[in-house]
Amino acid sequence: PQLQPNYQVGNVGLGIEAEDWEISLAINNVWDERATEYIHPRFGDSRIITNRPREIRIGLYKEF
């Protein structure tokens, strides 16, 4: 196996909730770090698996 470099991934979330509604914002992988999570040793071309890119989610929920 090959030594994989260190990496840091940050996530943040914020939400506001009232009587019958809620709004939320979440950001995963804030710095859009393309980290090497795994280097596959079976193939000669050193195929790598990386983490997911930045993901931003917004939610609005209402009770009826």
N, C-alpha and C positions, 0 to 999 in steps of 0.2 A: 504493500500500500504506500501511497504517496502522502507526504505531510501536507495538510490543508492549512491555508492561512487563516488567522483569526479574523472575526468580523463582529460587528454590533448592529443590531436591528432594533429600532424604536417604534413603539406603537402609542397612539394617543386616542382618547375618546372623550366625548362631552355629550351630556344629555340634559334636557329640561323636561320636567314632568308637571302637569297641572291636573285639574279634576278629571277630565275625560280625554286628554290628548297628551302626546309625547313627541318630542323632536330630538333627533340624535345625529351626531357627526362622529365618524371614526376614521382614522388614518392608520393603516398598517404599513410598516416599512417606510417611515417618514423620510429618511434620507435616500431612499431608492437604492439601497446597497445591493449590488449583485454579488452575493456571497457564494463561494463554492461550498456546497454542502457535502458533496460526495464525488470522488474521482474513481471511475470504474476501472479496476485493474485488469479485467479480462480482455479488453480491446487494446490494440497497439497504438491507437490514436488518442489515448487519454481522454475519453469522453467524460464530461463532468455534468453534475446535476446542480442547478442553482436554486436559490429561493425565489419566491414570487416577487414580481416588481411591486412598486407602490400601489396601494389600493385605497380608494377613497369611497366611503359609504355615507349616504345621507338617508335618514329614515323619518317618516312622519306617520304617526299612528293615532287613530281616533276610535273611541269606543262608541257604539250605537246601542 
